[in-house]
Amino acid sequence: MPQKGYGKSRAAFRRALDVMPGGVNSPVRAFRSVGGEPFFVRKAVGCRITDEDGNHYVDYVASWGAMIAGHAHPAVARAIRRAAGRGTSYGAPTLLEVELAEAIRRAVSSMEMLRLVSSGTEACAHAVRLARGFTKRPKIVKFDGCYHGSSDALLAKAGSGALTFGLPDSAGVTEGAARDTITVPYNDLGAARAAFEAAGGEIAAVIVEPVAGNMGVVPPADGFLEGLRDLCDSAGALLIFDEVITGFRVSYGGAQVKYGVRPDLTTLGKIIGGGLPCAAYGGRREIMNLLAPIGPVYQAGTLSGNPAACAAGLATLKLLRKKGVYGRLEERSAALEKGLREAAAGAGIAVCINRVGSMLTVFFREGPVVDRASASGSDTVAFARFHAAMLEEGIFLPPSQFEAWFVGLAHGEKEIEATIRAARKAFRTAAAR
Ligand SMILES: *Cc1c(COP(=O)(O)O)cnc(C)c1O
């Protein structure tokens, strides 16, 4: 429990505010949607974070899921140290890149070939470019509430209509960049079908988070992913699964293995870098062969396939291949879900808990939450009180109602129980007016 105040974090934030917009290098870190100020991290080991003032927290942010093995895992740290001692970037290929690409393909067989990049944003933007290059069509279909990184075309979303042709979601994105993005509600196969009826011959690809994680966790409805596969097949469009969160998370082979739907292209990130910048996109060989230097679709990166990042990724995947890993994650996460449900009921507060494996969200509303519209009906004020109360109890949750909590290998029974105990109090705080 924080007992040491937040003086050093406050001072750090004052300095940060002067030199970085909002004091942060990525917006959600600023805590603005829950009020208050972020703590500054001094270090983290396993599932525990220590802030600059010496307060300790059980961490469910986990670098937005990247740290599934826990912070500073000895095997990952050793791999990074070994790589760092041999030089950290060359502008020439390394065996580590081949090894990571092979390890990924063994897990995700639809990725017959792949390219390593440095962020999920890059992977998604380039997968879309590649899909356009392959199909020679301009339009893409995405789902309201799905996040595919912060590139121009993917920051477009729907207005209020069921089917809206791109309105930019950010200042600085031109209507031109957003015009070819069609946005439809998640889990709404009818709306996706209507998009194909209206523009089928022009649609290059459908891009989707096979389990949504960026409007809070929203699982795919029965038949949704299969239906998208069929729509793409009939129209000659490509299906892109954005598995930047779900890859190596909901199963070793990601959501495509869990749900048995094979996309044409897949994007990965987060876990495959083991906490260093690494991401990937890949898929069918005939599509990937369109990439430069052998094909006409250009994409490049100075730090792509960075050896330290590849080493961290390889060490992480090795830990995840151990027997019983996903079963243990499921067990711990199910225990957390059950405890949270009981705690909320005990406090008389209505919540909807969506969970797929080790990713879950507690929505402060009655269920079901199946898309962005239902997610956004949550009581964000109650969530903000809950978040602050949990932080006081030493539990670090994502500072937004619309994010996933991540359970990792380092969350033991003890930490899960402490989290449930804290939640009993925090739900009561959230319920009190
Ligand atoms: C995090 C995320 C991205 C973007 O990855 P970055 O590495 O932050 O650029 C893309 N898609 C999904 C589903 C994500 O969760």
The ligand as an SDF file (V2000), in Angstrom:
LIG
                    3D

 15 15  0  0  0  0  0  0  0  0999 V2000
   -0.6200   -1.6570  -29.0890 C   0  0  0  0  0  0  0  0  0  0  0  0
   -1.3710   -1.9870  -30.3230 C   0  0  0  0  0  0  0  0  0  0  0  0
   -0.9510   -1.5470  -31.5820 C   0  0  0  0  0  0  0  0  0  0  0  0
    0.1690   -0.5550  -31.7580 C   0  0  0  0  0  0  0  0  0  0  0  0
    1.3810   -1.0490  -31.3170 O   0  0  0  0  0  0  0  0  0  0  0  0
    2.5450   -0.0070  -30.9270 P   0  0  0  0  0  0  0  0  0  0  0  0
    3.7250   -0.8930  -30.6880 O   0  0  0  0  0  0  0  0  0  0  0  0
    2.0530    0.7090  -29.7160 O   0  0  0  0  0  0  0  0  0  0  0  0
    2.7220    0.8990  -32.0760 O   0  0  0  0  0  0  0  0  0  0  0  0
   -1.6160   -2.0150  -32.6910 C   0  0  0  0  0  0  0  0  0  0  0  0
   -2.6490   -2.8680  -32.5810 N   0  0  0  0  0  0  0  0  0  0  0  0
   -3.0910   -3.3080  -31.3850 C   0  0  0  0  0  0  0  0  0  0  0  0
   -4.2170   -4.2690  -31.3310 C   0  0  0  0  0  0  0  0  0  0  0  0
   -2.4860   -2.8480  -30.2160 C   0  0  0  0  0  0  0  0  0  0  0  0
   -2.9710   -3.2320  -29.0340 O   0  0  0  0  0  0  0  0  0  0  0  0
  1  2  1  0
  2  3  1  0
  2 14  2  0
  3  4  1  0
  3 10  2  0
  4  5  1  0
  5  6  1  0
  6  7  2  0
  6  8  1  0
  6  9  1  0
 10 11  1  0
 11 12  2  0
 12 13  1  0
 12 14  1  0
 14 15  1  0
M  END
$$$$
